[in-house]
Amino acid sequence: MAGHAQAPSRSGGRTRLARLGRGVIAMVLFAVPFVLIGFAVRQQFDPLIRFDEAVADRATDITRSIGAADALIALQAISQPWVLYIAATLVCLYAWLVKKLRNRALWAFVTMMIGWNLALDAKLLVQRARPVVDDPISHAPGYSFPSGHASNAAIIATAMVFLLWPLLSHAGRRVATTVAVVVVVLVGLDRIFLGVHFASDVLAGWILGVGTTFSSWLGFIGKKAATSSPGPSSPA
């Protein structure tokens, strides 16, 4: 009887370790390119710096030439991290209280808060100045690397897709994934075409955002259960 009682515990422990291992491996794979970009920025790697500056100048010229400044500034306002996090927190509460996805909702909220702080910490570590362009279109406070808008949009979008996945039909999942990708890309491009972030800031923000959520997800549920509806084998 004792052997039968201990077997599930050992099996559960191995499963948790396997999930943790997958999460750690994913985290490392995403961290490598992020750290390399950050190191290149800190070391003022000339090809990257010249590329970033050229893109910033060209992007802001395009914004002025097509008269897109007002639309981009409006997108900047509604994609402020604190605005997105309020909306995402309300979705977490809906999933928790109405749909009874308690574990998923808690996972999504904690992951988002961790990711938000990781982006802030990375800014303080790299301390990159914002782009300086002629006739600036918009101004933003703080450091430039990584883009907070880009990283937090990626964190929130991926977390919301994973959170709501079991509630969606197959068509709904495709739509949700497409919308998430489009939103993340638009927010990142908005930062570049307003001239408040370099292209590498946005790329690093995307890597950090997707990497944080995906690594956390693998550690939380594992890839086999990622597409499952709530039930005995997947967290509700």
N, C-alpha and C positions, 0 to 999 in steps of 0.2 A: 504493500500500500504506500509506503514511504517513497519507494522508487517512482510509483505512478504519480505521486503528488509533486515530486521534484522535477519530472521531465518537462511539463509545460513551462515551469519557471526558467529552466535552462534554455529551452527553445525560444521563449520570449526574450531572454537576455541576448541570445545570439542575433535575433531579429533586430533588436534595438541597436546593437553594435554595428550590424550591417548597414542600417539606415544612417547611423552617425558617420560611418566610414564613407558612404556615398556623398553625404553632405560635405564632409571635409575635403574630399577629392574635388568636388565641384567648386568649392570655395577657392581652393588653390589654383585651379585652372582659370578661374575668372580673375583672381588676384594678380597673376603673373602679368598679363597685358596692362592692367591698371597701374601696377607698380612701375612697370617699364616706362609708361607714358609720363607718370609723375616724376620719375627720376630724370627723364629727358628734359622735362620742364624745369626742374630744379637746377640742372646742370647747364641750362640755356643751350641745349643742343641746336646748333645753328640751322640745319635743314628744317627741323620742326618749327623753330621760331619764325623763320622766314616764310614758311608755308602758312602758318597761322596768321601772320600779319597780312600777307597778301590776300588770304580769304576774307579776313575781316574788312579790309579796305574795299574789295570787290563786292562783298555782300551788301555793305551799307550803301554803296553806289547804286546797286540794283534796287534796293528798297526805295531810295529817293526817286529814281527814274520811273518807277511804276506806281508811285504814290501809295505804297503799302504801309506806311508808317503807322497810321491810326489803327489799322486792323491788327498789326503786330503788337502794338502797345496794349490793345484791348485783350489780346490773347495772353500777353505777359501778366496782366492783372488777374485774369480768371484762373491762370495756372500757377499762381503763387502757392508754394508748398502748404502754407497754413490753410488756404482755401481747399485744396485737394484733400488734405488730411481730415478736415471737418467732414467733407462729403464721404470719404472712405470710412470714417469712424461710424457715421450713421448707417452705412451699408453693413458694417460689422455688427452693429446692434440689431439691425433687421434680421441678419442671418442667425444671430444668437437667440433673440427673443421670439421671432415669428417662425423661422424655419428650423429651429432647434439644432443648428450646426454649431454647437458650443465650442468644440475643440478647434474647428476650422476658424471660427471667428476670433478666438483668442490667439491662435497662431498668426492670423493675418495682422491683427492689431500689434502684437509684440514685434513681429518681423518689421512692420512699417516703422515703428518707433526706433528700433535698432538701426535700420537703414538710414533713417533721417539723421541720427546722431553720427553714424559713420561718415556720411557726406560732410557734415560740419567739422568733424575731427580732421578729415583729409584736407579741408581748406586751410585749417590752422597749421597743418604740417607742411604743406607745400608753399603756402603764402604767395601765390601768383597774383600779380597786379592785373587789373582789368585792361582790356584793349584800349588803346588811345587812337581815335580816328578823327579826321577832320570833320567838323560840323556834326557832332554826335547826335544821334536820333533819340537815344534814351540813356539814362544813367542808372547804375545799380551799385549799392553799397557792398562792402566786404571784398573778400578775395574771389579769384576767378576760377580756380581749379579745385575740384571738378564743378561743373554747372549744377547748382542746387535744383533748379527747375528740371533739368534733364534727368538727373539721378532720381529725384523724388517722383517725377511722373512715371519713370520706369518701375520703381518700387511699387507704387500704388497700382498701376495698371496690371502688372503681373500678379500681384497679391489678390486683386479683385477677381481676376479670371480664375485663379486657383480656388478661391473661396467659393465662388458661385458655380463652379463647374458642375457639381452634381444636380443643380437645379435647372440646368439648361438642356434643351434638346440638342441633337447633333447639329442642326442648322444654327441653333442659338450659340453653340460653342464656336462655330466658324465665324459667326458675326461678332461675338465678343472678342475673339482673338484678333480679328481684323481691325475692329475699332480700337483696341488697346494699342496695336502697332501704329496705326495712323496717328493717334493722339500723342504717343511718345515721340514719334518722328517730327510731328508738327511743332511740339513744344521745344524740341532741340533746335530745329531750324529757326524758330522764332528768336532764340538767343543769339544765333549767329547773324541773322539778317538785321537785328537791332544793334549789333555791334557791342553787346555787353558781355559776350563770351567768345573765346577762341574756339575753333573747330575741335581741337584736341580736348578742351574742357568738356564739350558736349559728348564726344565719343567716350571719354573716361566716365562721365556721368551715366551714360547708358550701360556701360560695362558694370559699373558698381551697382546700379539699380537692379538690373536683371540678374547679376551674379548673386547678390544678397538674397533676393527672393527665391531664386531657383535652388540655391544651396540649402537655404532654410527649409524649403519644401521637401527636398529629398531627405533631409535629416528628420523631418516631422512624420512623413507618411510613407516614403519609399516609392519608387517608380511604378511598381506593379499596381499599387492601390490608387495611383494618381488619377485614374479615370473612373474610379468606382463611385457609385452612389453611397450615401451614408448607410452603414450597416454594421454587422458584427466584425467585419474585417477591415473597415476603414473608419477613421475618426469622424464623428458626426459634427 
